[in-house]
Amino acid sequence: MAYSVARLAWRNLWRHRNRTVLLLVVVGYATLAIILFWGFYDGFVASLLSSQGRYASAPVLITTTAYRADPDPQNALPELAFRSDIARRPRVGAVAARLTFPALLRSPYTAMGAQVRGVEPQREAMVSNVPAAIPAGRMVAGPGEIVLGSELARRLDVRVGERLVVDAQSLAGPQALGLRVVGIVRSGIAFVDRSTVMIDIADARKLTGVATATGLALDVPFRAERPTAALLDTPGVLPPGVRAYSVQDMLSGLMSGIEAKRRSMIPMALLFSIFAAVTVLSTVVVSVLERTREFGVAAALGLDQGSLAWMVTLEATFTAALGLVAGAAVGYGIDFLLSRLNLVGPLIMSFYGNILKDVALGDEIYFATSVAYLGWASITIVLAALFAALAPARRLRRLRPAEALRAP
């Protein structure tokens, strides 16, 4: 009996083709909107974190737990012999040593404190986007040179070719070094242009007295930061007291805000499902009112009110399911395309570049894909079936065949 009712419900969908197509479009649109909504949001967050890693820190940074807790150069890596083994690990494209320390920058006109990053010039461009954002001058090529962010250079009132002094507290006492400005970073990202200071790692070692580095920055593929860091943290891979931190770990405060924002967006996503389910419900209610005589004939032929109610519920469920499949196919197709082609990033930056300049976000923004999005969209089916069972199906359970046959 249940099979026959299901077949009858399926046939009824195509007997009322216009109504069915309308519902398919509504549910498909809601499903498409949900998938694209989460695909864009998760992709934007992933792109933001990746950009933060490339501009502000590193996709993955290997450092000591002591330096993580207290970023003092004396908590630097004990040795660098293990870097060759790290470079051969899966997903690791390049390894660049960094020595970061606080210093005082003195120009002929003023002095400012800053975090100085000692880098390996040839390798830094493999793990960071900053060396590619130097329109004036060039990247550091060796000892005796320094690169500054454009805003920092403006405050110090120095230009390419001019000199300034870097004062630092070495392990052996105060040290100073005169360096020539060879490049000005102008990334369009306020934080980067305001704080970037890069020198050769050999000069950084002279200024700090540290023979190794405070960290190893790793180049890893987009969205592979956490898995790579977890793999490197496997016992026996890194020396004692040394850990690999993904950009998500290093930006834990930002991640907390992102997770809170994601939770606040859940009601917005549910609105799409409720909208689609209510549309299905209203259409089914109208359908029941228009088909009263039809239901009366079916009841007179032996189909009881419970079966009629079940049939209407199945009609709503089938329609929502078909709309879900159609919307999911289109939604995941667009998500897949935009997860590989940077079509959205330039568009967003052209409109909102000034608003986003305080965020370390480049012009590469990709969508994300996840099976979880289908779970959110499936709520439409659940709500549509529930609403149909509570309203029109309940009305049919009280149907009297004799009165239904006299309906116009």
Buried (B, 14 or more C-beta within 10 A) or exposed (E): EEEEBBEBBEEBBEEBEEBBBBBBBBBBBBBBBBBBBBBBBBBBBBBBBBBBBBBBBBBBBBBBEBBBEEBBBEBBBBEBEBBEEBBEBEBBEBBBBBBBBBBBBBBEEEEBEBEBBBBBBEBBBBBBBBBEBBEBBBBBEEBBBBBBBBBBBBBBEBEBEEEBBBBBBBEEEEBEBEBEBBBBBBBBBBBBBBBBBBBBBBBBBBBBBBEBBBBBBBBBEBBBBBBBBEBBBEEEBBEEEBBBBBBBBBBEEBBEEBEEEBEEEEEEBBEBBBBBBBBBBEBBBEBBEEBBEBBBEBBEEEBBBEBBBBBBBBBBBBBBBBBBBBBBBBBBEBBEEBBEEBEBBEEBBEEEEEEBBEBBBBBBBBBBBBEEBBEBBBBBBEBBBBBBBEBBBEBBEEBEBEEBBEEE
